[in-house]
Amino acid sequence: MTTAPGTYAPRPGAAPLPRMIGAQAALETRMLLRNGEQLLLTVVIPTLLLVLFSSVDVVDTGSGEAVDFLTPGILALAVMSTAFTGQAIATGFERRYGVLKRLASSPLPRWGLMTAKTAAVLVTEVLQVILLTVIALALGWSPHGDPAAVLLLLVLGTAAFSGLGLLMAGTLKAEATLAAANLVFLLLLVGGGVIVPLEKFGAAGHVLGLLPISALSDGLRDVLQHGGGMPWGDLAILAVWAVVGLAAAGKFFRWE
């Protein structure tokens, strides 16, 4: 192939933006799935909790099959483990080691990097939902309701937890993020309506119901267990957390 003097083939330069975001998203997904701690949080723990509490009568989940109550909460826990806990820890250490600073100086814009991270979270969540759904169906789960309502709840839940996770990763030191993210995960696992119904907490249950994990758990439970319509109240709570979390992350996130 002949070219004019001073030209190059192929011509150098940045790839198209969609291709850069796609390549970064694929890399983020592989890194997420290869991390042993992340796999423990995103796959192993939700799966074990679903199988254990569906098979052993330890927690009073009310009338009906335990798996019908537990599965929506475990799906909410899976979203939180990936979008909040896993993303906060991974991003926090990337920030500490200067990875984010270097990526921010690449042709990929900062918003493109965050878009790629969000895409990786969504891909991981799809795999989680498929796995947990198959296991729940094998345990006798009988889902009901509108799939569109479930999808909207999962999307808003992902946005809410992603904003909070990025806010934590962008403002705290990596070690503090690691400790805080795991602590929040454990606290919300116990007090977020995932396994234990909020009614068991008495008056505190009304306050706990305003947490994003509680709204996501209750919304999914209303639709999947009780066959309810669009859970507007839970969607509103998730939307507020998503707007506040993402806005705060965008304002206070430090890249180095």
SVG drawing of the C-alpha trace seen along z (x, -y; Angstrom):
<svg xmlns="http://www.w3.org/2000/svg" viewBox="-51 -20 58 47">
<polyline fill="none" stroke="black" stroke-width="0.4" points="0.0,0.0 1.5,-3.3 0.9,-6.5 1.8,-10.1 4.9,-11.4 4.3,-12.3 1.1,-10.2 0.5,-7.0 -1.7,-3.9 -3.6,-3.3 -4.0,-6.9 -3.1,-7.3 -5.6,-8.8 -8.2,-8.0 -10.8,-5.3 -14.4,-6.4 -15.9,-7.2 -18.5,-4.3 -15.6,-1.8 -13.5,-3.3 -16.4,-3.0 -17.1,0.5 -13.5,1.6 -13.2,0.0 -16.6,1.6 -15.3,5.0 -12.1,4.5 -14.0,3.4 -16.3,6.4 -13.4,8.8 -11.6,7.2 -14.8,7.3 -15.4,11.0 -11.8,12.0 -11.7,10.4 -12.2,13.1 -13.5,10.7 -16.0,9.3 -17.2,12.8 -17.7,13.6 -19.9,10.5 -21.7,10.6 -22.3,14.3 -21.4,16.6 -22.9,14.7 -26.3,14.0 -26.5,17.6 -25.7,19.1 -28.2,16.9 -30.9,17.8 -30.3,21.5 -29.8,21.6 -32.8,19.5 -35.1,21.1 -34.2,24.6 -33.9,24.0 -36.8,22.5 -34.7,19.9 -36.4,16.6 -40.2,16.1 -41.0,14.8 -44.8,14.9 -47.3,17.1 -46.3,18.8 -43.1,20.3 -39.9,18.8 -38.3,18.6 -41.1,16.4 -40.3,13.8 -36.5,14.2 -35.8,14.1 -36.8,10.4 -34.7,9.4 -31.7,11.5 -32.0,9.9 -31.9,6.5 -28.9,7.6 -27.1,8.7 -27.7,5.2 -26.3,3.5 -23.3,5.9 -22.3,5.0 -23.4,1.4 -22.4,0.2 -20.0,2.4 -18.0,3.9 -17.8,0.7 -16.9,-1.5 -14.0,0.8 -12.6,1.3 -12.9,-2.4 -11.4,-3.5 -8.2,-1.4 -8.0,-2.5 -8.0,-6.0 -5.4,-5.3 -3.0,-3.6 -3.4,-6.5 -5.3,-4.4 -8.1,-6.8 -5.7,-9.8 -4.0,-8.1 -7.3,-7.0 -8.6,-10.6 -5.6,-11.8 -6.4,-9.4 -8.6,-10.2 -11.5,-8.5 -13.4,-11.4 -14.1,-11.1 -17.8,-10.7 -17.0,-8.0 -15.0,-6.1 -17.9,-6.3 -20.3,-5.1 -18.0,-2.1 -18.0,-1.4 -21.8,-1.6 -22.0,0.8 -19.8,3.3 -22.0,3.1 -25.1,3.8 -23.5,6.7 -22.5,8.3 -26.0,7.7 -27.6,9.4 -25.5,12.5 -26.4,12.3 -30.1,12.1 -30.0,15.0 -28.1,17.2 -30.3,16.3 -33.5,16.7 -32.5,20.2 -31.6,21.2 -34.8,19.7 -36.9,21.5 -35.2,24.8 -36.1,24.1 -39.8,23.7 -40.1,19.9 -43.3,18.7 -42.8,15.1 -45.7,12.9 -46.2,9.3 -45.1,7.0 -41.5,7.5 -41.4,3.8 -41.9,2.8 -39.1,5.2 -36.8,3.8 -37.5,0.2 -36.8,1.0 -33.5,2.7 -32.4,-0.2 -33.3,-2.8 -31.7,-0.7 -28.5,-0.4 -28.4,-4.2 -29.0,-4.8 -26.3,-2.4 -23.8,-3.4 -24.1,-7.1 -23.5,-6.2 -20.6,-3.9 -18.9,-6.4 -19.4,-9.1 -17.7,-6.9 -14.9,-5.9 -14.2,-9.4 -14.1,-11.1 -12.6,-8.5 -9.3,-6.8 -9.1,-3.3 -8.8,-1.6 -11.7,-3.6 -13.8,-2.8 -13.0,0.9 -14.1,1.0 -17.1,-1.3 -18.4,0.4 -18.3,3.9 -19.8,2.5 -22.7,0.9 -23.2,4.1 -23.6,6.1 -25.8,3.5 -28.2,3.3 -28.2,7.1 -29.6,7.3 -31.7,4.2 -32.8,3.6 -35.6,6.0 -33.6,8.5 -34.0,11.5 -35.8,10.2 -39.2,8.4 -39.1,4.7 -42.2,5.3 -39.9,7.2 -38.1,4.0 -41.2,2.2 -41.3,-1.6 -37.8,-1.6 -39.1,0.3 -40.7,-2.9 -37.3,-4.7 -35.5,-1.7 -38.1,-1.6 -36.6,-4.8 -33.2,-3.1 -32.6,-2.3 -32.1,1.4 -35.4,1.5 -37.2,-0.3 -35.7,2.0 -36.5,5.2 -40.1,4.1 -40.8,3.0 -39.5,6.2 -41.5,8.2 -44.7,6.3 -44.4,7.1 -42.9,10.6 -44.5,12.1 -47.8,10.3 -48.3,9.5 -48.8,5.8 -48.7,3.0 -46.1,0.3 -44.7,-0.4 -44.6,-4.2 -43.7,-4.8 -40.6,-2.6 -39.7,-4.0 -39.8,-7.5 -37.5,-6.6 -35.0,-5.0 -35.2,-8.0 -34.4,-10.5 -31.4,-8.4 -30.3,-8.1 -30.5,-11.8 -28.8,-12.8 -26.1,-10.1 -25.1,-10.8 -25.2,-14.5 -23.1,-14.4 -20.6,-11.9 -20.3,-14.3 -19.6,-17.3 -17.3,-15.8 -15.5,-12.9 -11.8,-13.4 -9.7,-11.7 -6.5,-11.6"/>
</svg>
